[in-house]
Amino acid sequence: MNNDRKAADVLRWMAWTVLVVGAVIMAFTASDFRSQNLPLMVSIGFLIAGMNIFIMSTVFRLMTLKRNDA
């Protein structure tokens, strides 16, 4: 396993961690749904960030595969 694949795997684990943290925070704060609820807004940010990290992990892996094919 090369370093590029390890980096993509680390990004994937980070994404899962961020998504789980966001989901847990949201589970406890979703009842008071308003923009002044800071923990809820932070949890939504965590969920969005987790999905972006997943996308970066996939792009990183695809770039690595393309470079290895060339």
C-alpha positions as CSV (number, residue, x, y, z in Angstrom):
1,M,0.0,0.0,0.0
2,N,1.5,3.3,-1.0
3,N,1.4,6.6,0.8
4,D,-1.2,8.1,-1.6
5,R,-3.6,5.4,-0.7
6,K,-2.9,5.8,3.0
7,A,-3.6,9.5,2.7
8,A,-7.0,8.8,1.0
9,D,-7.9,6.3,3.7
10,V,-7.0,8.9,6.4
11,L,-9.3,11.4,4.7
12,R,-12.1,8.8,4.7
13,W,-11.7,8.1,8.4
14,M,-11.6,11.9,9.1
15,A,-14.8,12.3,7.1
16,W,-16.6,9.5,9.1
17,T,-15.4,11.0,12.4
18,V,-16.7,14.5,11.4
19,L,-20.0,13.1,10.2
20,V,-20.6,11.1,13.4
21,V,-19.7,14.1,15.6
22,G,-22.1,16.3,13.6
23,A,-24.9,13.7,13.8
24,V,-24.5,13.3,17.6
25,I,-24.5,17.0,18.2
26,M,-27.6,17.4,15.9
27,A,-29.4,14.6,17.7
28,F,-29.2,16.6,21.0
29,T,-29.9,20.0,19.5
30,A,-32.4,19.6,16.7
31,S,-35.5,20.1,18.8
32,D,-34.8,23.9,19.0
33,F,-34.5,24.6,15.3
34,R,-33.6,28.3,14.9
35,S,-30.6,30.2,13.6
36,Q,-29.6,31.4,17.1
37,N,-29.0,27.7,18.2
38,L,-25.2,27.6,17.8
39,P,-24.7,23.9,18.5
40,L,-27.3,23.1,15.8
41,M,-25.5,25.4,13.3
42,V,-22.2,23.8,14.2
43,S,-23.6,20.3,13.7
44,I,-24.9,21.3,10.3
45,G,-21.4,22.6,9.5
46,F,-19.9,19.3,10.6
47,L,-22.2,17.4,8.3
48,I,-21.4,19.6,5.3
49,A,-17.7,19.4,6.1
50,G,-17.8,15.6,6.4
51,M,-19.4,15.3,3.0
52,N,-16.8,17.6,1.5
53,I,-14.0,15.6,3.0
54,F,-15.5,12.4,1.5
55,I,-15.5,14.1,-1.9
56,M,-11.8,15.2,-1.4
57,S,-10.9,11.6,-0.5
58,T,-12.6,10.2,-3.6
59,V,-10.9,12.8,-5.9
60,F,-7.5,12.1,-4.2
61,R,-7.9,8.4,-4.8
62,L,-9.0,8.9,-8.5
63,M,-6.0,11.3,-9.1
64,T,-3.7,8.6,-7.6
65,L,-5.2,5.9,-9.8
66,K,-4.8,8.0,-12.9
67,R,-1.2,8.9,-12.1
68,N,-0.4,5.2,-11.6
69,D,-2.0,4.3,-14.9
70,A,0.1,6.8,-16.8
